[in-house]
């Protein structure tokens, strides 16, 4: 199960990276004249990779899918279960 989650996360990151690269390259058309095209593409790839990683992290934190949040939820559920079983029956 973890393997499929990892693959989908990588796939989402790569798709996000492609989208960011396309948008940035479209916005930076004017700079193609000043810089060599290879240099510009290299810079755009680096920037799009960083931005895509940050976007994925931000959306994961927003949706509550971060590992820390999962661990906290599991710990609270375990505590509630223990409290439920330790409570006296009335």
N, CA, C and O atoms as CSV, one atom per row, in Angstrom:
chain,resi,resn,atom,element,x,y,z
A,1,UNK,N,N,0.821,-1.198,0.000
A,1,UNK,CA,C,0.000,0.000,0.000
A,1,UNK,C,C,0.863,1.259,0.000
A,1,UNK,O,O,0.549,2.244,-0.668
A,2,UNK,N,N,1.953,1.207,0.761
A,2,UNK,CA,C,2.844,2.359,0.809
A,2,UNK,C,C,3.483,2.600,-0.554
A,2,UNK,O,O,3.741,3.742,-0.935
A,3,UNK,N,N,3.733,1.524,-1.279
A,3,UNK,CA,C,4.350,1.632,-2.594
A,3,UNK,C,C,3.461,2.391,-3.564
A,3,UNK,O,O,3.951,3.215,-4.336
A,4,UNK,N,N,2.156,2.125,-3.535
A,4,UNK,CA,C,1.241,2.826,-4.438
A,4,UNK,C,C,1.108,4.287,-4.043
A,4,UNK,O,O,0.976,5.160,-4.900
A,5,UNK,N,N,1.143,4.551,-2.729
A,5,UNK,CA,C,1.079,5.943,-2.283
A,5,UNK,C,C,2.317,6.695,-2.733
A,5,UNK,O,O,2.237,7.857,-3.132
A,6,UNK,N,N,3.468,6.028,-2.668
A,6,UNK,CA,C,4.717,6.658,-3.081
A,6,UNK,C,C,4.703,6.950,-4.571
A,6,UNK,O,O,5.129,8.021,-5.001
A,7,UNK,N,N,4.214,6.000,-5.359
A,7,UNK,CA,C,4.151,6.206,-6.807
A,7,UNK,C,C,3.208,7.341,-7.161
A,7,UNK,O,O,3.524,8.172,-8.012
A,8,UNK,N,N,2.068,7.379,-6.523
A,8,UNK,CA,C,1.124,8.446,-6.852
A,8,UNK,C,C,1.666,9.803,-6.416
A,8,UNK,O,O,1.419,10.812,-7.076
A,9,UNK,N,N,2.404,9.831,-5.308
A,9,UNK,CA,C,2.985,11.088,-4.849
A,9,UNK,C,C,4.046,11.561,-5.847
A,9,UNK,O,O,4.111,12.746,-6.174
A,10,UNK,N,N,4.878,10.625,-6.330
A,10,UNK,CA,C,5.890,10.989,-7.321
A,10,UNK,C,C,5.232,11.464,-8.610
A,10,UNK,O,O,5.674,12.429,-9.233
A,11,UNK,N,N,4.169,10.765,-8.996
A,11,UNK,CA,C,3.473,11.126,-10.223
A,11,UNK,C,C,2.861,12.522,-10.092
A,11,UNK,O,O,2.948,13.330,-11.017
A,12,UNK,N,N,2.242,12.804,-8.944
A,12,UNK,CA,C,1.656,14.129,-8.733
A,12,UNK,C,C,2.728,15.201,-8.764
A,12,UNK,O,O,2.523,16.277,-9.325
A,13,UNK,N,N,3.883,14.905,-8.155
A,13,UNK,CA,C,4.965,15.881,-8.126
A,13,UNK,C,C,5.467,16.155,-9.539
A,13,UNK,O,O,5.710,17.307,-9.898
A,14,UNK,N,N,5.623,15.108,-10.341
A,14,UNK,CA,C,6.111,15.294,-11.707
A,14,UNK,C,C,5.100,16.036,-12.569
A,14,UNK,O,O,5.475,16.887,-13.376
A,15,UNK,N,N,3.825,15.719,-12.402
A,15,UNK,CA,C,2.795,16.434,-13.165
A,15,UNK,C,C,2.758,17.900,-12.773
A,15,UNK,O,O,2.639,18.776,-13.630
A,16,UNK,N,N,2.857,18.166,-11.481
A,16,UNK,CA,C,2.876,19.549,-11.005
A,16,UNK,C,C,4.097,20.265,-11.546
A,16,UNK,O,O,4.019,21.428,-11.942
A,17,UNK,N,N,5.225,19.570,-11.562
A,17,UNK,CA,C,6.460,20.164,-12.076
A,17,UNK,C,C,6.314,20.525,-13.547
A,17,UNK,O,O,6.771,21.588,-13.966
A,18,UNK,N,N,5.688,19.664,-14.334
A,18,UNK,CA,C,5.489,19.954,-15.757
A,18,UNK,C,C,4.589,21.166,-15.957
A,18,UNK,O,O,4.855,22.015,-16.807
A,19,UNK,N,N,3.523,21.238,-15.168
A,19,UNK,CA,C,2.595,22.365,-15.288
A,19,UNK,C,C,3.292,23.669,-14.941
A,19,UNK,O,O,3.147,24.666,-15.649
A,20,UNK,N,N,4.053,23.660,-13.842
A,20,UNK,CA,C,4.768,24.870,-13.425
A,20,UNK,C,C,5.797,25.255,-14.476
A,20,UNK,O,O,5.945,26.437,-14.787
A,21,UNK,N,N,6.513,24.277,-15.032
A,21,UNK,CA,C,7.517,24.558,-16.059
A,21,UNK,C,C,6.880,25.203,-17.282
A,21,UNK,O,O,7.410,26.176,-17.819
A,22,UNK,N,N,5.749,24.669,-17.724
A,22,UNK,CA,C,5.073,25.223,-18.899
A,22,UNK,C,C,4.625,26.658,-18.661
A,22,UNK,O,O,4.788,27.519,-19.526
A,23,UNK,N,N,4.064,26.910,-17.490
A,23,UNK,CA,C,3.596,28.266,-17.195
A,23,UNK,C,C,4.754,29.245,-17.074
A,23,UNK,O,O,4.676,30.373,-17.560
A,24,UNK,N,N,5.831,28.807,-16.422
A,24,UNK,CA,C,6.988,29.691,-16.288
A,24,UNK,C,C,7.658,29.957,-17.637
A,24,UNK,O,O,8.061,31.085,-17.924
A,25,UNK,N,N,7.774,28.927,-18.449
A,25,UNK,CA,C,8.423,29.130,-19.744
A,25,UNK,C,C,7.590,30.054,-20.634
A,25,UNK,O,O,8.135,30.824,-21.425
A,26,UNK,N,N,6.278,29.972,-20.500
A,26,UNK,CA,C,5.417,30.888,-21.247
A,26,UNK,C,C,5.558,32.319,-20.767
A,26,UNK,O,O,5.520,33.261,-21.559
A,27,UNK,N,N,5.722,32.474,-19.455
A,27,UNK,CA,C,5.848,33.813,-18.886
A,27,UNK,C,C,7.228,34.419,-19.137
A,27,UNK,O,O,7.374,35.641,-19.125
A,28,UNK,N,N,8.229,33.590,-19.361
A,28,UNK,CA,C,9.593,34.078,-19.507
A,28,UNK,C,C,10.044,34.154,-20.967
A,28,UNK,O,O,11.244,34.140,-21.240
A,29,UNK,N,N,9.121,34.232,-21.883
A,29,UNK,CA,C,9.450,34.285,-23.313
A,29,UNK,C,C,10.382,35.456,-23.639
A,29,UNK,O,O,11.239,35.339,-24.515
A,30,UNK,N,N,10.221,36.567,-22.950
A,30,UNK,CA,C,11.035,37.754,-23.240
A,30,UNK,C,C,12.516,37.528,-22.924
A,30,UNK,O,O,13.384,38.125,-23.561
A,31,UNK,N,N,12.803,36.676,-21.950
A,31,UNK,CA,C,14.179,36.474,-21.527
A,31,UNK,C,C,14.949,35.506,-22.421
A,31,UNK,O,O,16.162,35.352,-22.272
A,32,UNK,N,N,14.252,34.855,-23.345
A,32,UNK,CA,C,14.942,33.955,-24.262
A,32,UNK,C,C,15.931,34.720,-25.129
A,32,UNK,O,O,16.946,34.168,-25.553
A,33,UNK,N,N,15.641,35.976,-25.391
A,33,UNK,CA,C,16.534,36.796,-26.208
A,33,UNK,C,C,17.822,37.115,-25.451
A,33,UNK,O,O,18.907,37.117,-26.031
A,34,UNK,N,N,17.691,37.386,-24.143
A,34,UNK,CA,C,18.849,37.780,-23.347
A,34,UNK,C,C,19.719,36.593,-22.937
A,34,UNK,O,O,20.946,36.680,-22.979
A,35,UNK,N,N,19.103,35.509,-22.550
A,35,UNK,CA,C,19.839,34.319,-22.119
A,35,UNK,C,C,19.838,33.272,-23.221
A,35,UNK,O,O,18.978,33.273,-24.102
A,36,UNK,N,N,20.803,32.392,-23.156
A,36,UNK,CA,C,20.787,31.270,-24.082
A,36,UNK,C,C,19.631,30.358,-23.695
A,36,UNK,O,O,19.281,30.233,-22.521
A,37,UNK,N,N,19.058,29.735,-24.689
A,37,UNK,CA,C,17.860,28.926,-24.445
A,37,UNK,C,C,18.149,27.754,-23.504
A,37,UNK,O,O,17.304,27.405,-22.679
A,38,UNK,N,N,19.329,27.148,-23.617
A,38,UNK,CA,C,19.675,26.023,-22.747
A,38,UNK,C,C,19.758,26.452,-21.294
A,38,UNK,O,O,19.276,25.751,-20.404
A,39,UNK,N,N,20.374,27.611,-21.054
A,39,UNK,CA,C,20.509,28.121,-19.696
A,39,UNK,C,C,19.137,28.415,-19.104
A,39,UNK,O,O,18.858,28.080,-17.952
A,40,UNK,N,N,18.298,29.038,-19.896
A,40,UNK,CA,C,16.964,29.385,-19.419
A,40,UNK,C,C,16.171,28.130,-19.069
A,40,UNK,O,O,15.492,28.090,-18.043
A,41,UNK,N,N,16.252,27.121,-19.905
A,41,UNK,CA,C,15.534,25.869,-19.646
A,41,UNK,C,C,16.059,25.203,-18.384
A,41,UNK,O,O,15.280,24.666,-17.596
A,42,UNK,N,N,17.381,25.234,-18.186
A,42,UNK,CA,C,17.978,24.652,-16.984
A,42,UNK,C,C,17.488,25.368,-15.735
A,42,UNK,O,O,17.110,24.728,-14.754
A,43,UNK,N,N,17.493,26.686,-15.770
A,43,UNK,CA,C,17.009,27.458,-14.629
A,43,UNK,C,C,15.528,27.189,-14.359
A,43,UNK,O,O,15.118,27.013,-13.212
A,44,UNK,N,N,14.742,27.159,-15.420
A,44,UNK,CA,C,13.309,26.918,-15.267
A,44,UNK,C,C,13.025,25.532,-14.695
A,44,UNK,O,O,12.107,25.368,-13.892
A,45,UNK,N,N,13.806,24.536,-15.104
A,45,UNK,CA,C,13.624,23.187,-14.562
A,45,UNK,C,C,13.914,23.151,-13.065
A,45,UNK,O,O,13.175,22.536,-12.296
A,46,UNK,N,N,14.995,23.813,-12.661
A,46,UNK,CA,C,15.348,23.847,-11.237
A,46,UNK,C,C,14.257,24.546,-10.418
A,46,UNK,O,O,13.845,24.063,-9.363
A,47,UNK,N,N,13.809,25.674,-10.921
A,47,UNK,CA,C,12.795,26.442,-10.209
A,47,UNK,C,C,11.472,25.686,-10.160
A,47,UNK,O,O,10.811,25.663,-9.121
A,48,UNK,N,N,11.084,25.073,-11.264
A,48,UNK,CA,C,9.819,24.349,-11.296
A,48,UNK,C,C,9.859,23.126,-10.377
A,48,UNK,O,O,8.844,22.768,-9.779
A,49,UNK,N,N,11.018,22.487,-10.263
A,49,UNK,CA,C,11.154,21.343,-9.353
A,49,UNK,C,C,10.970,21.784,-7.907
A,49,UNK,O,O,10.271,21.126,-7.136
A,50,UNK,N,N,11.593,22.890,-7.543
A,50,UNK,CA,C,11.470,23.405,-6.184
A,50,UNK,C,C,10.045,23.850,-5.885
A,50,UNK,O,O,9.498,23.535,-4.828
A,51,UNK,N,N,9.450,24.577,-6.812
A,51,UNK,CA,C,8.076,25.044,-6.604
A,51,UNK,C,C,7.083,23.883,-6.528
A,51,UNK,O,O,6.160,23.911,-5.714
A,52,UNK,N,N,7.265,22.884,-7.354
A,52,UNK,CA,C,6.358,21.731,-7.341
A,52,UNK,C,C,6.441,21.003,-6.008
A,52,UNK,O,O,5.416,20.594,-5.462
A,53,UNK,N,N,7.644,20.839,-5.480
A,53,UNK,CA,C,7.801,20.183,-4.187
A,53,UNK,C,C,7.106,20.980,-3.086
A,53,UNK,O,O,6.445,20.403,-2.223
A,54,UNK,N,N,7.254,22.299,-3.114
A,54,UNK,CA,C,6.609,23.149,-2.115
A,54,UNK,C,C,5.090,23.126,-2.249
A,54,UNK,O,O,4.372,23.137,-1.249
A,55,UNK,N,N,4.607,23.095,-3.476
A,55,UNK,CA,C,3.160,23.047,-3.700
A,55,UNK,C,C,2.589,21.745,-3.161
A,55,UNK,O,O,1.540,21.749,-2.516
A,56,UNK,N,N,3.264,20.638,-3.415
A,56,UNK,CA,C,2.803,19.336,-2.920
A,56,UNK,C,C,2.797,19.314,-1.401
A,56,UNK,O,O,1.855,18.808,-0.792
A,57,UNK,N,N,3.843,19.859,-0.780
A,57,UNK,CA,C,3.897,19.913,0.684
A,57,UNK,C,C,2.768,20.764,1.239
A,57,UNK,O,O,2.126,20.393,2.222
A,58,UNK,N,N,2.528,21.905,0.607
A,58,UNK,CA,C,1.483,22.808,1.095
A,58,UNK,C,C,0.102,22.179,0.970
A,58,UNK,O,O,-0.722,22.315,1.874
A,59,UNK,N,N,-0.156,21.498,-0.133
A,59,UNK,CA,C,-1.468,20.867,-0.298
A,59,UNK,C,C,-1.624,19.685,0.645
A,59,UNK,O,O,-2.727,19.424,1.125
A,60,UNK,N,N,-0.539,18.965,0.921
A,60,UNK,CA,C,-0.614,17.836,1.859
A,60,UNK,C,C,-0.910,18.346,3.262
A,60,UNK,O,O,-1.711,17.753,3.984
A,61,UNK,N,N,-0.270,19.440,3.649
A,61,UNK,CA,C,-0.522,20.008,4.978
A,61,UNK,C,C,-1.930,20.576,5.068
A,61,UNK,O,O,-2.574,20.484,6.112
A,62,UNK,N,N,-2.404,21.158,3.984
A,62,UNK,CA,C,-3.737,21.745,3.973
A,62,UNK,C,C,-4.808,20.658,4.086
A,62,UNK,O,O,-5.816,20.839,4.768
A,63,UNK,N,N,-4.582,19.536,3.416
A,63,UNK,CA,C,-5.537,18.439,3.439
A,63,UNK,C,C,-5.381,17.566,4.675
A,63,UNK,O,O,-6.195,16.671,4.904
A,64,UNK,N,N,-4.345,17.812,5.475
A,64,UNK,CA,C,-4.132,17.018,6.671
A,64,UNK,C,C,-3.558,15.653,6.383
A,64,UNK,O,O,-3.750,14.720,7.163
A,65,UNK,N,N,-2.863,15.523,5.284
A,65,UNK,CA,C,-2.308,14.230,4.906
A,65,UNK,C,C,-0.840,14.103,5.301
A,65,UNK,O,O,-0.156,13.190,4.839
A,66,UNK,N,N,-0.357,14.987,6.132
A,66,UNK,CA,C,1.035,14.885,6.529
A,66,UNK,C,C,1.217,13.726,7.502
A,66,UNK,O,O,0.268,13.318,8.172
A,67,UNK,N,N,2.412,13.207,7.578
A,67,UNK,CA,C,2.687,12.046,8.415
A,67,UNK,C,C,2.490,12.373,9.888
A,67,UNK,O,O,2.003,11.540,10.651
A,68,UNK,N,N,2.869,13.585,10.289
A,68,UNK,CA,C,2.721,13.975,11.684
A,68,UNK,C,C,1.249,14.014,12.079
A,68,UNK,O,O,0.875,13.581,13.169
A,69,UNK,N,N,0.429,14.533,11.191
A,69,UNK,CA,C,-0.997,14.613,11.486
A,69,UNK,C,C,-1.594,13.213,11.605
A,69,UNK,O,O,-2.438,12.978,12.470
A,70,UNK,N,N,-1.172,12.286,10.756
A,70,UNK,CA,C,-1.665,10.915,10.819
A,70,UNK,C,C,-1.273,10.268,12.139
A,70,UNK,O,O,-2.086,9.599,12.776
A,71,UNK,N,N,-0.025,10.471,12.547
A,71,UNK,CA,C,0.440,9.882,13.799
A,71,UNK,C,C,-0.325,10.450,14.992
A,71,UNK,O,O,-0.677,9.717,15.916
A,72,UNK,N,N,-0.579,11.757,14.968
A,72,UNK,CA,C,-1.342,12.367,16.053
A,72,UNK,C,C,-2.745,11.790,16.118
A,72,UNK,O,O,-3.243,11.487,17.202
A,73,UNK,N,N,-3.386,11.634,14.963
A,73,UNK,CA,C,-4.734,11.072,14.926
A,73,UNK,C,C,-4.755,9.646,15.452
A,73,UNK,O,O,-5.657,9.273,16.202
A,74,UNK,N,N,-3.766,8.846,15.064
A,74,UNK,CA,C,-3.693,7.470,15.534
A,74,UNK,C,C,-3.481,7.427,17.037
A,74,UNK,O,O,-4.080,6.603,17.728
A,75,UNK,N,N,-2.628,8.314,17.550
A,75,UNK,CA,C,-2.359,8.352,18.987
A,75,UNK,C,C,-3.608,8.762,19.760
A,75,UNK,O,O,-3.907,8.184,20.805
A,76,UNK,N,N,-4.333,9.745,19.262
A,76,UNK,CA,C,-5.557,10.183,19.957
A,76,UNK,C,C,-6.613,9.092,19.924
A,76,UNK,O,O,-7.303,8.864,20.918
A,77,UNK,N,N,-6.742,8.421,18.797
A,77,UNK,CA,C,-7.711,7.330,18.713
A,77,UNK,C,C,-7.356,6.214,19.673
A,77,UNK,O,O,-8.241,5.628,20.297
A,78,UNK,N,N,-6.075,5.911,19.801
A,78,UNK,CA,C,-5.635,4.866,20.725
A,78,UNK,C,C,-5.937,5.269,22.167
A,78,UNK,O,O,-6.392,4.445,22.961
A,79,UNK,N,N,-5.686,6.527,22.503
A,79,UNK,CA,C,-5.988,7.008,23.860
A,79,UNK,C,C,-7.480,6.947,24.150
A,79,UNK,O,O,-7.887,6.553,25.243
A,80,UNK,N,N,-8.281,7.328,23.198
A,80,UNK,CA,C,-9.734,7.278,23.382
A,80,UNK,C,C,-10.211,5.846,23.563
A,80,UNK,O,O,-11.105,5.591,24.370
A,81,UNK,N,N,-9.628,4.913,22.828
A,81,UNK,CA,C,-10.003,3.510,22.970
A,81,UNK,C,C,-9.627,2.985,24.334
A,81,UNK,O,O,-10.391,2.235,24.941
A,82,UNK,N,N,-8.447,3.370,24.835
A,82,UNK,CA,C,-8.003,2.941,26.162
A,82,UNK,C,C,-8.924,3.530,27.225
A,82,UNK,O,O,-9.307,2.835,28.167
A,83,UNK,N,N,-9.281,4.796,27.084
A,83,UNK,CA,C,-10.179,5.442,28.041
A,83,UNK,C,C,-11.551,4.789,28.019
A,83,UNK,O,O,-12.187,4.656,29.065
A,84,UNK,N,N,-12.009,4.384,26.862
A,84,UNK,CA,C,-13.300,3.744,26.730
A,84,UNK,C,C,-13.340,2.416,27.476
A,84,UNK,O,O,-14.307,2.104,28.170
A,85,UNK,N,N,-12.258,1.633,27.319
A,85,UNK,CA,C,-12.216,0.332,27.966
A,85,UNK,C,C,-11.930,0.430,29.459
A,85,UNK,O,O,-12.325,-0.452,30.221
A,86,UNK,N,N,-11.258,1.479,29.882
A,86,UNK,CA,C,-10.914,1.616,31.300
A,86,UNK,C,C,-12.040,2.281,32.093
A,86,UNK,O,O,-12.013,2.264,33.324
A,87,UNK,N,N,-13.017,2.861,31.420
A,87,UNK,CA,C,-14.126,3.528,32.109
A,87,UNK,C,C,-15.000,2.469,32.759
A,87,UNK,O,O,-15.252,1.419,32.167
A,88,UNK,N,N,-15.467,2.740,33.980
A,88,UNK,CA,C,-16.343,1.756,34.663
A,88,UNK,C,C,-17.705,1.697,33.986
A,88,UNK,O,O,-18.230,2.708,33.518
A,89,UNK,N,N,-18.253,0.520,33.945
A,89,UNK,CA,C,-19.555,0.324,33.359
A,89,UNK,C,C,-20.631,0.752,34.370
A,89,UNK,O,O,-20.581,0.344,35.531
A,90,UNK,N,N,-21.553,1.529,33.959
A,90,UNK,CA,C,-22.607,2.008,34.867
A,90,UNK,C,C,-23.939,1.427,34.474
A,90,UNK,O,O,-24.949,1.711,35.117
